[in-house]
Amino acid sequence: MHTRTITAATIAAAFMLTLTACSSDNGATVTKSDSKPESATTTSSTAPEPKQQTTFTMGETADINDRPNDITFSAAVIAYAQPVKGPQPPGDELGGDVWATAEIKVCNTGAMTFTVSQFPWSLAYEDGTRVEVTGLNGGDLPKPEFPTDDVSVKPDRCVRGKIPFPVQSSARPQYIVYAPDAIDEPLEWAVPAA
């Protein structure tokens, strides 16, 4: 009976160790693409994990590695403009009196095709307010437009375009936020002062 207890305990411990080892590798990693590797100061035989970065300046590129789905890609906010010429002002029903655009570029740096759309992008204000995309496209909206529907991005290809946001002319967002399902913590690009 004592041997059964030890064997059962050993099997349970091995099972828990396997679960712990598997769960430590979940999630995506995010790094800045122009970051230089730090020199190793430890005597460990394994390299340290790259530091997760979630805040970027306009024009910087975030490299994203979605390990569970074997997808690697980059995202960048190239420019922000407010106000922009376009169709009639958005109006009260959309919550803004002028249009603003964020120019976005997402590139597939891996071997798996994935899809992109406007919907993971939003504007964040200092007071906590968020402005989501409207889903509008076509007409007089600023060109080129970033896709509103899911568009496939093959390996070594990019998608670039402008996303329109209905905003109040009296306020400027603090960040452009990117929150795709592949990452745990949203990425933010600081919006420069006007």
Steps between C-alpha positions, in 0.01 A plus 500: 500500500786736579647443151166596337491826693853593392433402137173699490672801657788475251259482202296795632816708551624418148161594354498836683857570384392435139203739532718770654764466229239525223316794648813715534533531120151639426434844355666733256818698549536858385828678438610817326652410165795739517595398855853369540565182700636565847827332590452196717615552857385170641679167486178320410510275195164631375452848357262727693156567352486828304349784697131553422436848366150642474552875442656641185560835335349589164683313225645228723425140407380234744608145421238251619555127539174311556662169602181299560381570144849500340444852361758778497424847377583867547276799557572872478312827520655718233303821549202661674306795352220710654295649342501344155301586195242242419129460476263709703597535866415181692223660708344415837392151395868402462621711793731748329502833323811430284675201348846381603709226343770264618722363225579137583731235357486129593747254343512122505855408602430128543392202295126485587229710330279701738231770471487868597224760530439841658315363801792434741598871475366784716594841641562550873466836674663620821163498681446131419264555205539261206395562140439184299497465121168558327528224242425754228691482174491630146359831387708805590686343794877563480691263273659253503267332746607225738262204445178490704433132427746223578768500229759222469866590530730242341860449617734788407204728418369816671172686528513878538231765511311764696238432765245779550377591849219743590651735760428825679711785361556631854692191618795300371557133592795398712553159333406293196426156642537160330336204677486193272405163648861381463634715786415519869573869555401768246776688317499881503658761274529848654323770299722810470364840595339697218 
